[in-house]
């Protein structure tokens, strides 16, 4: 006969920690969800365009060199094009290698400089006083391009720490092609 532990319903990351209670009010049964503690969001999905063989190799090298911790957040599992990206924390800082030029970028766009890297942040986020906005930034001095999404709740330190740590690896593993101001 199976043990009590084996007779339990299957558990997944999405259902773990869900606690429910049933309240009987006369002939009516009402289920109340008391807590959703321990539930985590789904794994971030990496979506990279179809890179050239050289860009694909450079991205794989960069991703292999990424740290287990970024801006104080531990690395988490990702889905999709896993060879081209990584994520840390929940909500996640997400890095994708091999992305295209970001919408809104022009020759006169301003970039946030960190050592030899230049990170483009759209003006609506860069010029906003709202520190809760998520930051989607793209490194413009190296190829293939790297995009980093930092959740607003990790700003401002999470943004600065992330581009600093990732920037050093970008310099080591990718090809410098320009200078973003």
Backbone torsions as a table, in degrees:
resi	resn	phi	psi	omega
1	UNK	NA	134.4	-178.4
2	UNK	-65.1	149.5	177.6
3	UNK	-70.8	165.8	-179.8
4	UNK	-59.7	-36.2	-179.2
5	UNK	-65.0	-33.1	-179.3
6	UNK	-78.1	-20.8	-179.3
7	UNK	-84.5	-9.3	179.6
8	UNK	-65.7	154.0	177.4
9	UNK	-67.2	150.7	178.4
10	UNK	-58.4	148.5	-178.6
11	UNK	-121.4	140.0	175.1
12	UNK	-127.0	172.2	178.5
13	UNK	-60.9	-28.0	-178.7
14	UNK	-79.8	-25.3	-177.1
15	UNK	-104.6	-14.4	-178.5
16	UNK	-57.7	134.6	174.9
17	UNK	86.8	0.9	179.2
18	UNK	-80.3	126.8	180.0
19	UNK	-120.2	130.8	-179.5
20	UNK	-128.1	155.8	177.7
21	UNK	-133.7	148.4	178.1
22	UNK	-111.0	130.1	-179.9
23	UNK	-114.4	126.1	178.8
24	UNK	-101.3	119.9	178.5
25	UNK	-120.8	98.7	-175.9
26	UNK	59.7	-134.2	-179.4
27	UNK	-82.3	-0.8	-176.9
28	UNK	-98.5	132.1	177.1
29	UNK	-107.2	124.8	-178.8
30	UNK	-119.1	125.2	176.6
31	UNK	-93.2	129.3	178.7
32	UNK	-115.6	131.0	173.5
33	UNK	-88.3	117.9	-176.7
34	UNK	-86.4	-42.4	-176.0
35	UNK	-150.1	147.7	173.8
36	UNK	-118.3	29.4	-177.3
37	UNK	-61.4	139.9	176.4
38	UNK	88.4	-5.8	178.5
39	UNK	-74.4	137.1	177.3
40	UNK	-119.8	156.9	178.7
41	UNK	-73.7	167.9	-179.1
42	UNK	-69.9	163.2	-179.6
43	UNK	-64.4	139.5	177.0
44	UNK	-62.2	145.0	179.4
45	UNK	-103.7	131.0	176.9
46	UNK	-94.9	124.7	177.6
47	UNK	-124.7	107.1	179.9
48	UNK	-113.1	141.4	175.9
49	UNK	-64.2	174.9	-178.9
50	UNK	-76.4	95.2	-176.0
51	UNK	-76.1	157.4	173.9
52	UNK	-64.8	162.4	178.0
53	UNK	-56.9	-39.2	179.6
54	UNK	-66.7	-43.6	178.3
55	UNK	-65.6	-39.6	179.2
56	UNK	-61.1	-43.6	179.3
57	UNK	-64.4	-43.2	179.7
58	UNK	-63.8	-41.3	178.5
59	UNK	-64.4	-44.0	179.2
60	UNK	-60.6	-40.4	177.9
61	UNK	-64.0	-43.3	178.8
62	UNK	-62.5	-49.5	-177.6
63	UNK	-61.6	-38.6	178.7
64	UNK	-64.2	-27.3	-177.9
65	UNK	-89.7	-6.3	-176.8
66	UNK	-65.4	147.4	-176.6
67	UNK	-75.3	162.1	175.8
68	UNK	-75.6	-21.1	179.3
69	UNK	-130.9	134.9	177.8
70	UNK	-135.9	126.8	180.0
71	UNK	51.4	38.7	178.1
72	UNK	78.6	5.2	-178.4
73	UNK	-107.9	136.7	178.7
74	UNK	-79.6	147.2	179.0
75	UNK	-64.1	140.6	179.2
76	UNK	-123.4	162.7	178.6
77	UNK	-67.8	148.2	175.3
78	UNK	-124.9	163.6	175.3
79	UNK	-120.2	176.5	177.5
80	UNK	84.3	-134.8	-177.9
81	UNK	-80.1	68.9	-170.5
82	UNK	-61.7	-23.0	178.6
83	UNK	-73.7	-11.6	-174.9
84	UNK	-113.8	14.5	179.9
85	UNK	-171.0	175.5	-179.4
86	UNK	-156.0	167.0	178.8
87	UNK	-146.6	154.3	-179.5
88	UNK	-137.0	134.1	172.5
89	UNK	81.1	178.5	178.4
90	UNK	-148.3	104.6	7.4
91	UNK	-68.4	155.3	-168.0
92	UNK	-93.7	140.1	161.9
93	UNK	-80.1	125.6	-175.1
94	UNK	-122.3	127.9	176.4
95	UNK	-110.2	133.1	174.8
96	UNK	-129.1	129.5	179.0
97	UNK	-104.9	141.4	177.8
98	UNK	94.6	23.0	-178.3
99	UNK	-83.4	163.9	177.1
100	UNK	-83.2	-178.0	177.3
101	UNK	-67.6	134.9	-177.6
102	UNK	-70.5	148.4	174.7
103	UNK	-58.6	140.2	176.7
104	UNK	88.8	-10.0	-179.2
105	UNK	-77.6	132.6	176.0
106	UNK	-133.1	175.1	178.6
107	UNK	-62.9	-20.4	-178.6
108	UNK	-103.5	7.1	179.8
109	UNK	-66.5	148.4	177.8
110	UNK	-89.9	141.4	176.0
111	UNK	-121.7	149.9	174.8
112	UNK	-83.8	118.8	-177.8
113	UNK	-86.7	133.7	174.3
114	UNK	-140.4	104.9	-173.6
115	UNK	56.6	-121.1	-179.0
116	UNK	-95.9	1.7	179.8
117	UNK	-93.8	153.3	177.6
118	UNK	-129.5	112.9	-174.1
119	UNK	-103.4	116.0	177.3
120	UNK	-80.8	128.2	174.0
121	UNK	-122.7	126.4	178.9
122	UNK	-53.4	142.6	-177.3
123	UNK	-55.2	-35.9	-177.5
124	UNK	-63.1	-24.1	175.8
125	UNK	-95.1	-44.8	-177.6
126	UNK	-58.7	-40.6	-175.5
127	UNK	-93.4	-2.0	-177.7
128	UNK	-80.8	145.8	173.4
129	UNK	-86.1	-5.2	-177.9
130	UNK	-81.5	100.5	-178.7
131	UNK	-75.6	-1.5	179.5
132	UNK	-91.4	-5.6	179.7
133	UNK	-70.4	138.5	172.5
134	UNK	-65.5	147.5	178.6
135	UNK	-111.7	121.3	170.9
136	UNK	-108.8	114.5	-176.2
137	UNK	-124.3	145.9	-178.8
138	UNK	-126.9	130.0	178.0
139	UNK	-77.2	126.0	-171.8
140	UNK	-108.2	-6.1	-177.2
141	UNK	-91.9	-13.1	-175.1
142	UNK	-126.9	156.0	176.0
143	UNK	-128.2	143.7	-3.2
144	UNK	-67.1	158.9	-178.4
145	UNK	-71.1	149.0	178.4
146	UNK	-121.5	130.9	176.3
147	UNK	-109.7	138.9	178.8
148	UNK	-129.4	124.9	177.5
149	UNK	-109.6	121.0	-179.0
150	UNK	-114.9	121.3	178.9
151	UNK	-61.0	143.4	-178.8
152	UNK	-55.1	-34.2	-177.8
153	UNK	-70.1	-9.4	176.9
154	UNK	-101.2	2.5	178.4
155	UNK	-80.7	158.8	-7.8
156	UNK	-85.6	-22.0	-174.9
157	UNK	-62.3	-38.4	-179.3
158	UNK	-61.7	-36.0	178.3
159	UNK	-67.5	-53.0	-178.1
160	UNK	-61.4	-46.5	179.9
161	UNK	-63.9	-37.6	-178.7
162	UNK	-67.1	-49.9	-178.1
163	UNK	-68.6	-28.1	176.4
164	UNK	-66.2	-49.5	-178.6
165	UNK	-69.1	-45.3	-179.4
166	UNK	-68.8	-36.8	-179.4
167	UNK	-57.7	-41.0	178.2
168	UNK	-61.3	-39.1	179.0
169	UNK	-73.7	-35.6	175.4
170	UNK	-59.1	-46.2	178.9
171	UNK	-59.5	-37.7	-177.4
172	UNK	-76.3	-33.5	-168.6
173	UNK	-111.0	-16.3	-176.1
174	UNK	-116.0	167.3	-175.2
175	UNK	-93.9	127.2	177.7
176	UNK	-75.0	129.5	-177.3
177	UNK	-127.9	-12.1	-176.2
178	UNK	-165.6	-172.4	178.6
179	UNK	-136.5	114.2	178.4
180	UNK	-93.7	129.8	-175.8
181	UNK	-94.5	NA	NA
